[in-house]
Amino acid sequence: MNQIYRNLTAALLLIGLYGTAGADEQDARQQISMPDMMKKHMLAQMRDHLLALHEIQVAMARGDMDKASDIAETRLGVSSMPAQMQQQMAPYMPQAMRMIGMEMHKSASRFARTATEGDTLRALDSLSTVTQQCVACHAAYRVN
């Protein structure tokens, strides 16, 4: 179980590193341009996603799998995505970026269902598929 927590921590650190990379010449990620208001909203949403992942881990550490499930579904899962915002942001995102994002939301919903079953190791494994999508997106794209 400690290895799983170390892997999750490493993934979250990677998200932080990729998320703070500057616009220097060595940053090979695809730059995504969008109106300032949408950029601010997207970045705030990603910070909340990171906070939600933290809160999920805290709930799991306390053995509260139902709370972890609820956080995942309401803050990260498919049901957390407002349709209007999706339609407004979609034109600014490459298809592959949209697919990674959708897979993250679907993975969070799958995690939410798995967490309610009470098997912590299975739930952690499922949660790692959520963070895997975060890492993939942050490794490939940056918002300008």
C-alpha positions as CSV (number, residue, x, y, z in Angstrom):
1,M,0.0,0.0,0.0
2,N,2.9,2.4,0.7
3,Q,4.1,1.9,-2.9
4,I,0.7,3.0,-4.2
5,Y,0.7,6.1,-2.1
6,R,4.3,6.9,-3.3
7,N,3.1,6.4,-6.9
8,L,0.2,8.8,-6.3
9,T,2.4,11.3,-4.7
10,A,4.9,11.1,-7.6
11,A,2.0,11.6,-10.1
12,L,0.7,14.6,-8.2
13,L,4.2,16.1,-8.1
14,L,4.6,15.6,-11.8
15,I,1.3,17.5,-12.3
16,G,2.7,20.3,-10.3
17,L,5.9,20.4,-12.2
18,Y,4.3,20.3,-15.6
19,G,1.6,22.8,-14.5
20,T,4.2,25.3,-13.5
21,A,6.6,25.0,-16.4
22,G,7.3,28.3,-17.9
23,A,7.0,29.3,-21.5
24,D,10.7,28.8,-22.0
25,E,12.2,27.2,-25.2
26,Q,12.5,23.8,-23.6
27,D,8.8,23.4,-22.9
28,A,7.8,21.2,-25.9
29,R,4.1,20.9,-24.8
30,Q,1.5,22.0,-27.2
31,Q,0.4,25.5,-26.4
32,I,-3.4,26.0,-26.1
33,S,-4.7,29.6,-26.5
34,M,-8.1,30.6,-25.3
35,P,-9.8,33.8,-24.1
36,D,-8.5,35.0,-20.7
37,M,-11.8,34.3,-18.9
38,M,-11.8,30.7,-20.1
39,K,-8.2,30.3,-19.2
40,K,-8.8,31.5,-15.7
41,H,-11.8,29.2,-15.3
42,M,-9.9,26.2,-16.6
43,L,-6.9,26.8,-14.4
44,A,-9.2,27.3,-11.3
45,Q,-11.0,24.1,-12.2
46,M,-7.7,22.2,-12.5
47,R,-6.6,23.5,-9.0
48,D,-9.9,22.3,-7.6
49,H,-9.4,18.9,-9.3
50,L,-6.0,18.7,-7.5
51,L,-7.7,19.6,-4.2
52,A,-10.4,17.0,-4.8
53,L,-7.7,14.4,-5.3
54,H,-6.1,15.4,-2.0
55,E,-9.5,15.2,-0.2
56,I,-10.1,11.8,-1.7
57,Q,-6.8,10.5,-0.4
58,V,-7.6,12.0,3.1
59,A,-11.0,10.3,3.1
60,M,-9.5,7.0,2.1
61,A,-6.7,7.2,4.7
62,R,-9.5,7.7,7.3
63,G,-11.4,4.7,5.9
64,D,-14.3,6.8,4.6
65,M,-14.7,5.3,1.2
66,D,-18.2,6.7,0.8
67,K,-16.9,10.2,1.2
68,A,-14.0,9.5,-1.2
69,S,-16.6,8.2,-3.7
70,D,-18.8,11.3,-3.3
71,I,-15.9,13.7,-3.7
72,A,-14.8,11.9,-6.9
73,E,-18.2,11.9,-8.5
74,T,-19.3,15.4,-7.6
75,R,-15.9,17.2,-8.2
76,L,-14.2,15.0,-10.9
77,G,-16.7,12.6,-12.3
78,V,-18.8,12.8,-15.4
79,S,-21.7,14.4,-13.5
80,S,-19.4,17.3,-12.4
81,M,-19.1,18.6,-15.9
82,P,-21.4,21.5,-16.8
83,A,-22.6,21.0,-20.4
84,Q,-22.5,24.7,-21.2
85,M,-18.9,25.1,-20.1
86,Q,-17.9,22.0,-22.1
87,Q,-19.4,23.5,-25.3
88,Q,-17.7,26.9,-24.7
89,M,-14.2,25.4,-24.1
90,A,-14.3,22.5,-26.6
91,P,-13.5,24.7,-29.7
92,Y,-10.2,25.8,-28.0
93,M,-9.0,22.3,-27.2
94,P,-7.5,19.8,-29.6
95,Q,-9.5,16.6,-30.0
96,A,-6.8,14.5,-28.2
97,M,-6.9,17.0,-25.2
98,R,-10.7,16.7,-25.0
99,M,-10.4,12.9,-25.1
100,I,-7.9,12.9,-22.3
101,G,-10.2,15.2,-20.2
102,M,-13.2,13.0,-20.9
103,E,-11.3,9.9,-19.9
104,M,-10.3,11.6,-16.7
105,H,-13.9,12.3,-15.8
106,K,-15.0,8.8,-16.8
107,S,-12.2,7.3,-14.7
108,A,-13.2,9.4,-11.7
109,S,-16.8,8.0,-12.0
110,R,-15.4,4.5,-12.2
111,F,-13.3,5.2,-9.2
112,A,-16.4,6.5,-7.3
113,R,-18.2,3.2,-8.0
114,T,-15.2,1.1,-7.0
115,A,-14.6,3.1,-3.8
116,T,-18.1,2.2,-2.5
117,E,-17.2,-1.5,-2.7
118,G,-14.8,-0.8,0.2
119,D,-11.7,-2.5,-1.2
120,T,-9.0,0.1,-0.6
121,L,-6.3,-1.4,-2.8
122,R,-8.7,-1.8,-5.8
123,A,-9.9,1.8,-5.2
124,L,-6.4,3.1,-5.1
125,D,-5.6,1.3,-8.4
126,S,-8.7,2.8,-9.9
127,L,-7.8,6.3,-8.6
128,S,-4.4,5.9,-10.3
129,T,-6.2,5.8,-13.7
130,V,-7.6,9.2,-12.9
131,T,-4.2,10.8,-12.1
132,Q,-2.7,9.0,-15.1
133,Q,-5.0,11.1,-17.3
134,C,-4.0,14.3,-15.4
135,V,-0.3,13.5,-16.0
136,A,-0.9,12.7,-19.7
137,C,-2.7,16.0,-20.3
138,H,-0.2,18.2,-18.4
139,A,2.7,16.5,-20.1
140,A,1.2,17.2,-23.6
141,Y,-0.5,20.6,-23.2
142,R,-0.1,24.0,-21.6
143,V,-2.6,26.8,-21.6
144,N,-1.6,30.2,-22.7
